[in-house]
Amino acid sequence: MNLTSRPRSQLMVLSSMIMASSALGLAACGAPAEDIDVAATVAVMLTEAPPTTAPASTAAAPTATSPAPLSFEPTQYRNAAAGFEFDYPSQWTVGPDQQYSRGGVTPLTSWTRPTDVFPDARPPGETRLDATVQLWDPKGDLEAFIDQRQGAWNGSGIAVISEERWTLQDGRAAAAFVVQGSDGAEAYFFFTTLGDNYLVLSGEGDLALLGEIAHTVRPIPLEY
């Protein structure tokens, strides 16, 4: 699928915001708000050059959280090469992995589809999560990475509806945001570090479920 050739609607501001900051894209194809395609600009995100500077951080300190009972029957998504795993609903469809010059992305969806073809637009009522391992500058600086994205959101009229901070099992900081476009479309973003690189979970659909999944992210031993 050519991820950069999709027609755009009033949600183009979401897509352009993400392209400018190289975070996961929020775009639409002439569809209502519930049909946002978070992956529309993932090719741009993983191939364009990073910015050279980042604004100063104003983030609140993260707090540790205890695992909560899950509302779904879980199975594990594991990326030993990057050093993380998380739980997701066992009936979901995963794949394919796509690699780009600045990282890779794996889609996970609540609907059944071929696993060797990158999914297109999300069907109404379904949920999608994209797990992205991203190479970016500055390296290993979560607050600078988040500040770049928040700056792009602010400059594009994207509102942050909620922000949550916590620490992973190894003490690594994590942050999650729900953002909203001017037409009311919403999406979920989770960020943490992977050594010098970053893990981004982004999605649309059932945002509460996506938050549950993000809270299961945990470190695992690296395998080379």
C-alpha positions as CSV (number, residue, x, y, z in Angstrom):
1,M,0.0,0.0,0.0
2,N,1.3,3.5,-0.8
3,L,0.8,5.2,2.6
4,T,1.5,8.7,1.2
5,S,-1.1,8.8,-1.6
6,R,-4.3,8.7,0.5
7,P,-6.9,11.5,-0.1
8,R,-7.2,13.9,2.8
9,S,-10.2,15.7,4.5
10,Q,-10.4,18.3,7.2
11,L,-8.2,16.0,9.3
12,M,-5.3,16.9,7.0
13,V,-4.1,19.2,9.8
14,L,-3.6,16.0,11.9
15,S,-1.6,14.4,9.2
16,S,0.6,17.4,8.5
17,M,1.2,17.9,12.3
18,I,2.5,14.3,12.5
19,M,4.6,14.6,9.3
20,A,6.2,17.8,10.7
21,S,7.1,16.1,14.0
22,S,7.6,12.6,12.6
23,A,5.2,11.1,15.1
24,L,2.5,8.7,14.0
25,G,0.0,10.3,11.6
26,L,-3.7,11.1,12.1
27,A,-5.4,11.4,8.7
28,A,-8.7,10.7,7.1
29,C,-10.0,9.8,3.6
30,G,-13.2,11.8,3.4
31,A,-14.6,9.8,6.4
32,P,-16.3,10.8,9.6
33,A,-14.2,11.3,12.7
34,E,-14.4,7.7,13.9
35,D,-12.6,6.6,10.7
36,I,-9.2,8.3,11.2
37,D,-6.3,6.3,9.8
38,V,-3.5,6.6,12.3
39,A,-1.0,4.9,10.0
40,A,-1.5,7.2,7.0
41,T,1.9,8.8,7.4
42,V,3.9,6.1,8.9
43,A,6.2,5.9,5.9
44,V,7.0,9.6,6.3
45,M,7.6,9.1,10.0
46,L,10.1,6.4,9.5
47,T,12.0,7.9,6.5
48,E,12.3,11.7,6.9
49,A,15.3,13.3,8.6
50,P,14.9,14.3,12.3
51,P,15.0,17.8,13.7
52,T,18.3,19.1,15.0
53,T,17.0,20.8,18.2
54,A,14.3,20.3,20.8
55,P,12.6,22.7,23.3
56,A,13.2,22.5,27.0
57,S,11.1,20.0,28.9
58,T,8.3,21.0,31.2
59,A,7.0,17.5,32.0
60,A,5.7,16.4,35.4
61,A,7.5,13.6,37.2
62,P,6.3,10.1,36.4
63,T,4.7,7.9,39.0
64,A,5.0,4.1,39.4
65,T,1.8,2.2,38.8
66,S,0.8,-1.4,39.7
67,P,-0.6,-3.7,37.1
68,A,-4.4,-3.7,36.9
69,P,-6.6,-6.7,35.9
70,L,-7.1,-6.7,32.2
71,S,-10.5,-6.5,30.5
72,F,-9.4,-8.8,27.7
73,E,-7.9,-12.3,27.3
74,P,-4.2,-11.5,26.6
75,T,-1.5,-12.8,24.4
76,Q,2.0,-11.2,24.1
77,Y,3.6,-9.1,21.4
78,R,7.3,-9.6,21.8
79,N,10.2,-7.7,20.2
80,A,13.4,-9.2,21.7
81,A,15.6,-7.3,19.2
82,A,14.3,-4.0,20.7
83,G,13.8,-5.2,24.2
84,F,10.1,-4.9,25.0
85,E,6.8,-6.8,25.0
86,F,3.2,-6.0,25.8
87,D,-0.2,-7.8,26.1
88,Y,-2.9,-7.4,23.5
89,P,-6.3,-9.1,22.9
90,S,-5.7,-12.7,21.8
91,Q,-8.2,-12.5,19.0
92,W,-6.5,-9.6,17.3
93,T,-4.5,-9.8,14.0
94,V,-0.8,-8.9,14.0
95,G,1.5,-7.9,11.1
96,P,3.2,-7.5,8.8
97,D,6.4,-5.9,10.0
98,Q,7.5,-3.0,7.8
99,Q,11.1,-1.6,8.0
100,Y,12.1,1.8,7.0
101,S,15.3,3.8,7.1
102,R,14.6,5.2,10.6
103,G,12.8,2.3,12.2
104,G,10.0,-0.2,11.8
105,V,6.2,-0.6,12.5
106,T,3.9,-3.5,13.2
107,P,0.1,-3.0,13.0
108,L,-2.2,-4.9,15.4
109,T,-6.0,-4.8,14.6
110,S,-9.2,-6.0,16.2
111,W,-10.5,-7.1,12.8
112,T,-9.5,-10.2,10.8
113,R,-7.3,-9.5,7.7
114,P,-4.3,-10.9,5.7
115,T,-1.2,-10.7,7.8
116,D,1.1,-10.2,4.9
117,V,-0.5,-6.9,3.7
118,F,-0.3,-3.7,5.6
119,P,-3.9,-2.8,6.7
120,D,-5.7,0.1,5.1
121,A,-8.4,2.2,6.7
122,R,-9.9,1.0,10.0
123,P,-13.5,-0.4,9.7
124,P,-16.1,1.5,11.8
125,G,-16.3,0.2,15.3
126,E,-12.9,-1.5,15.2
127,T,-9.6,-0.7,17.0
128,R,-6.1,-0.4,15.6
129,L,-2.7,-0.1,17.3
130,D,0.6,0.5,15.6
131,A,3.8,-0.4,17.5
132,T,6.7,1.6,16.1
133,V,10.4,1.4,17.1
134,Q,11.8,4.7,16.0
135,L,15.3,6.0,15.6
136,W,15.3,9.7,16.3
137,D,17.4,12.6,17.5
138,P,18.0,13.5,20.3
139,K,18.7,9.9,21.2
140,G,17.3,8.5,24.4
141,D,15.8,11.8,25.6
142,L,12.1,11.1,26.2
143,E,11.2,14.6,27.3
144,A,12.8,16.2,24.2
145,F,11.1,13.6,22.0
146,I,7.7,14.4,23.6
147,D,8.3,18.2,23.5
148,Q,8.9,18.0,19.7
149,R,5.6,16.3,19.2
150,Q,3.7,18.6,21.6
151,G,5.1,21.6,19.7
152,A,3.8,20.2,16.5
153,W,0.4,19.5,18.0
154,N,0.2,23.0,19.3
155,G,1.2,24.5,16.0
156,S,-1.4,22.5,14.1
157,G,-4.4,23.2,16.4
158,I,-4.3,19.7,18.0
159,A,-5.6,19.7,21.6
160,V,-4.2,17.4,24.2
161,I,-7.3,16.0,26.0
162,S,-5.4,14.0,28.6
163,E,-1.8,13.2,29.7
164,E,-0.6,10.3,31.9
165,R,2.8,9.6,33.2
166,W,4.1,6.4,34.8
167,T,7.3,4.2,35.1
168,L,7.9,0.8,33.6
169,Q,9.1,-2.2,35.7
170,D,12.7,-1.1,35.2
171,G,12.1,2.5,36.2
172,R,12.0,3.8,32.7
173,A,9.6,6.8,32.2
174,A,6.6,6.4,30.0
175,A,3.9,8.9,28.9
176,A,0.6,8.7,27.1
177,F,-1.6,11.3,25.5
178,V,-5.1,11.4,24.0
179,V,-5.3,14.1,21.4
180,Q,-8.2,15.6,19.5
181,G,-8.4,17.4,16.1
182,S,-10.5,20.4,15.4
183,D,-13.4,18.2,14.1
184,G,-13.4,16.0,17.2
185,A,-11.4,13.0,16.0
186,E,-9.3,11.5,18.7
187,A,-6.2,9.2,18.9
188,Y,-4.0,7.6,21.5
189,F,-0.2,8.0,21.8
190,F,2.2,6.2,24.1
191,F,6.0,7.0,24.3
192,T,8.9,5.5,26.1
193,T,12.6,5.0,25.4
194,L,14.4,1.9,24.1
195,G,18.0,2.7,24.9
196,D,18.9,5.5,22.4
197,N,15.7,4.9,20.5
198,Y,11.9,5.1,21.2
199,L,8.8,3.0,21.3
200,V,5.7,4.6,20.1
201,L,2.3,2.9,20.4
202,S,-0.4,4.9,18.6
203,G,-3.9,4.0,17.8
204,E,-7.6,4.8,17.2
205,G,-10.9,3.2,18.1
206,D,-11.3,2.0,21.7
207,L,-8.9,4.5,23.4
208,A,-9.5,3.0,26.8
209,L,-8.5,-0.4,25.5
210,L,-5.4,1.1,23.9
211,G,-4.5,2.6,27.3
212,E,-4.9,-0.8,28.9
213,I,-2.5,-2.3,26.4
214,A,0.0,0.5,26.8
215,H,0.1,-0.1,30.6
216,T,1.3,-3.7,30.0
217,V,4.5,-2.6,28.2
218,R,7.5,-4.1,29.9
219,P,11.2,-4.6,29.3
220,I,12.7,-7.9,28.3
221,P,16.3,-9.1,27.7
222,L,17.7,-8.0,24.3
223,E,18.5,-10.8,21.8
224,Y,21.0,-10.1,19.1
